Amino acid sequence: MTRERFEALAEAHGGAIARWPEEARAAAEAFVSEQPQAARAILARAESLDAALDAWRPPAPGHALRERVIAAAPKAVRRAVRWTWVIGAGAGAGLCAATAAGLLLGATLSFQTSQADEPVSSVMTAYEAPALGEPVETTT
């Protein structure tokens, strides 16, 4: 591995060779064995950059920035977000109403069917059906 390639890998992947691409690690270890002073200097620079990047934290946005972002949002988007819960509530209320109507209809039909069974059975017992093979009289 050349010094330039070792520097490029250190700049791209940091000062820890263990985080480098697997196919480059063996050649990097060989470079460290061949040129330990140059490798240590390159890795030290990369490690100091790694430490600086690890220590950096983005500043928390302030209240004023939040208000500016909200104010800059298109009004249609803000209005849509505000009314989204109404659409969901309306859909939920509609589903509840449909369920209640189905339950009410089912209970009503069930009650009517149970009430209708009695008169039909009394009519059926009063009617004498012809025996099998007997001719049936019809009126015109």
Summary of the structure (lengths in Angstrom):
residues: 140
radius of gyration: 42.5
end to end distance: 112.1
largest distance: 121.3
contacts: 260
relative contact order: 0.06
helix: 78%
strand: 0%
